[in-house]
Amino acid sequence: MKKYIFFDIDGTLIDFRGEIPESTINALNAVREAGHKIFLCTGRSVCQMQKELNRVTFDGMVAASGAYVECDGKEVYHHYMPKEDVMAVIDEFHKEGTMFCCQTKEHSLREEDSRIKFLDLFKRRGMSEKNLESIFNGEDKEITIEDNIDKVEKIIYNESTHTVDELKSIFCKNIEVVRMSYDSMDIYSGEISTYGINKALGIEKVLEYYGGSIEDTMAFGDGPNDFEMIEYVNTGIVMGNGIDELKKKADYVTKDILDHGIESALKHFGLI
């Protein structure tokens, strides 16, 4: 029976140094050669996809945590945050001096002050140059947030003066805030999107496109923006390095990313 398999990127396919285990590459190619369909399902926007991912042919992607869906090279769904919601978030972060990035399909948009703070933050946390390059893909200082305010899919921020829960109470109910998925991030760093736009919605759009059944779905994740995805699919698999709260929702917990976790789980379920 053909499966539709969805893979988070950071902490699942790629470790937080920016490396993809060779066993993961081989397993992804093998499972697709076996006749299954495979998809990226990530908080990253299209412009932030790491070059190493091109070593695998994916059937499509759910990007920006469900805001953008592509199947067979075709855009099948695209949601933009309402302009007034984007402005409300930006105004709050300006007020408290928080670094933030607005994600669009084509660009990662940061004001200069935020760009400097982000670089310093990730370097302090030991992020590799390779991973830094992928995170800052799509940046162009000539392209401004103001010029793209109606194209924002999602906003990420770090080191706010408010916790994730406090920001939820500050913003309107239409705005969702979840903890950041990168390694070592805390409750003062997060991802902001339109409420109801998440990876589960993106998977639903993929199934609508192919006429697939939820019974044939499987997903791999590790972090805070993977809850809806893991709960929605038929078989939710969490990496051994994933957060404990997510493991409690899993149908199966595999090995760590660097201990061949992807390959191990696909073998466990007889897919390769």
Steps between C-alpha positions, in 0.01 A plus 500: 500500500644838396574734791511878518793580729575847638834612644581800714844645421677651802569237763348229282676487162772754581675538833554841652853520359349484152599138425285228338606145594589295193270226628211746484574588136518134406183412691300783340606398151426135576152561638406706195642235265275252683200695370414723793455877475721718720460865599684763695279637780684789658483836666750627244376698203592396146796740481657342810529144370851363547688404183580150632129417481537499121670161536150361548205533261199594709148482360415832658519712810301657778698816580467790745318269743210441263475840333641371171433164336657369180437165329677377186654845458160675508387747763172360633448722805644828625389697805624847596462652845252790498684830467351637823626197694851537359501868596377421853787253549760738356376789715525287816851382416614854419366610837694236693808490278457136399684356200264356238486369144205505260496197272367509144536238231784691336666687785602501866433860599685654795562859593871575542489501880331159503742361241798587721332356811405176323853443374644562843242273667557202271878535513487512882299179495761325289308477174716393206569726204311252281185526710535877527514518122178299465315705762600826337419380148270740318633811669530813291557834672332675208173314563310654793232367732284799411509408131399141579256551787224320308721196424602399854435131573643488850714694748777363721652682797763451769567631849172679555432665835178295509450125521314316224187484717520871582521588131195283432304718740635822350409418140151443362353149489570484126875486573668174609829495692704182559843444647794505258603162358875561481723328752561678834224758445287594801153636579613848395553394136224391266314479171192705414238414241130525435298285739402172333782512246725211594668189363185289541312737268783473249484121509124519445561709186750241373248219549232702320735547205582130466169360618691325777368359824600601851535128573807494277683791662812507714699794635836557671562792734682617810389845614228740616355572155450127431215429745212540254684297238585210733144485633337534157674224303429130539852426626685776682870435553715715730878508491694379804641853529148648492337687788339289772154656458490394135620147578190455716288556188700262280394163366866410486823658627801425284872550564677836502561676169873418514432140600331428165152577637332546161643183354422304816132599504444436129649155546290441811182561300622287207514788253860443395 
